């Protein structure tokens, strides 16, 4: 389990803000970048489509980054675990899946309204990160996306560092998801 603070992902939020108004990052345990792209139907290296995704090798797995938001099929997490953090202009979402099942889902703006097969599975991590799971947390909302990214890391044991992000990603087209 990682105990890195949420602030460790501030660099990532800033990097994504330079590219788009939104962010969508999916942390996947124990998959290579190539296998993760194949699971969503993208051919690694094929950028012929209109929508694409970048797969970054990370410690413990892979992080997929796209600037739209295609909800990944639950089958994507078969045999592993995945957590997606999405923050757009009018919508936010956190989804943690394990072995093809949505375990915990909530809007980062409202982490106390959780759904899924085990909505409280990540509760200890959420409390440790200062997410308001039952009560008010005055400083939470400004840092909610970095905390959601840190939660994705803790849930999957996948860590994306600035060094991983600096290495060119493997890309693929995913038009069929949009």
N, C-alpha and C positions, 0 to 999 in steps of 0.2 A: 504494500500500500504506500502510495506517495503521501508525503505530508507537506509538499510544497505549498506555499501560500498562493491565493488567487492572483495576487499582484504579479506573479511570474508570467501570466498570460497577457499583461498590458501591452507588451511589444507586438503580440500577434493581432490584437484588436486594432492597434495603430496601423500595422502593415496592411490589414484587410481594408481599413477605412480609406487608404490611398487608392485602392482598386475599385471600390464599390460602396454603395450606401448600406449594404447588408453583408452578412457573414453567414456561411454555413460550413461547419467543420464536423466531420464524423471520425471519431477515434475507433479503430478496430483492432482488437487484440489478436496477436499471432498470425496476421496475414501479411503477405508481401504486397507491395504496391500493385504489381501485375495481377495477382490473384484478386485483390479487392476490385480492381477495374473490371476484371472478367465477371465477377459476381453481379455487377450491376449492368452487364451487357455492353461494356465499352471495350473496344480493341485498343490495347496499350499502343500509344504512338499515333493513333488515328485522330486527327483534329479536323476532319472534313465536315463535321456537323456544325450546327449553329450553337449548341450548348456543350460545354465541356466541363471536365472535372480534373483537378490536379491531385495526384497521389504522392504524398511525401513519406518516405521511409522514416520511421521514428523508433525510439527505444520501446521495444515490446510489441511493435506492430506497425500500423500505417495510419496516417491522417489524410482523409480526403477533404479537399477544399473546393467549393464551387460558389459562385456568386448569384445563383438563383436559389431555389429551394425545392428540390425534388425529394419527396418523402421516400426513403428507401424501403423496398419490400422487406417484410419481416424475415423472409427466407435468407436475406443477406447475412444475418447473424447466425445462421445454422452452424453449430459446432464451435461457436466463439461468442464474443460479446462485442457490442458496438454501442456508442453513445453519440448522438447528434446534437449539436447546439446550433440553432438558427436564430438570427436577429435581423429583422428587416425593418423597413420604415414603419409598418403598421402591425407587425406580427412577431411573436417570439415563440420558440418551442425548444424543449429539452426532451429527448427520447432516449431511454436506455433499454436495449434489447439484449436478450440472452437466448441462444439456441432457438431462434425463430419466434420468440414471444416478446411482446412489449411488456416489460417489467414495471418501469416507472416512467411516467410522462407528466410534464407540467409546463406552464409558461414561466420563464424566468422572472417575469414581473409578479407572478402570483405562485411562489413555490409551495404555499400551504394548500393549494388545490391540486393534489396529485391524483393520478389515475394509473391503471395498469394492473397486471396480475399480482404484483406485490408493491403497491405504491410507496410503502415505507422502507423498502430495502436499503435505500441510500441515506436514510435519515441521519445516522451518526455522522456521515461525511458532510451532509448539508449543515448540520448544527456546527460542526467544527469549522466550516467555511463561513459561518455567520449568516447563513440564509434564514430568513424568517419562516420557520415551518409551522409555528403555532402562535407566534407573537410578533409584535412590531420590531423591526431592526432599522433604526433611523438612517444608518449609513449604507444600507444594503443596495438601494436602487441605483446609485451611481456606479457601483462596481458589479452589478448583477451578471453581466456577460462574462467578465473575467472569472467570476466565481462559478458560473455554469461550465466554463471551459475546464477549470480546475476540478470540478465534480466529474466531468467526462473522463479526465485523466485518472482520477481515483477509482472510478467505476470499472475502467478497462485495464488499468495499469499500463497505459500507453502514454509516453511523454514526448511531446514535440518541443524541441529546443530551437533557439534561433539558428544554431548550426545546422540542424536538420532542414529547416526552412530555407536556408541559404543554398542548399544543394538543389539543382534543377529537378523539378518534379517530373514524374511520368504522367503524361496526359492522355485523355481519351474522350471521345464524343459520347454524349449520353442524351441525345435528342428524344429518345423514346420515353424517358422519365418525365419529360416536361409536358 
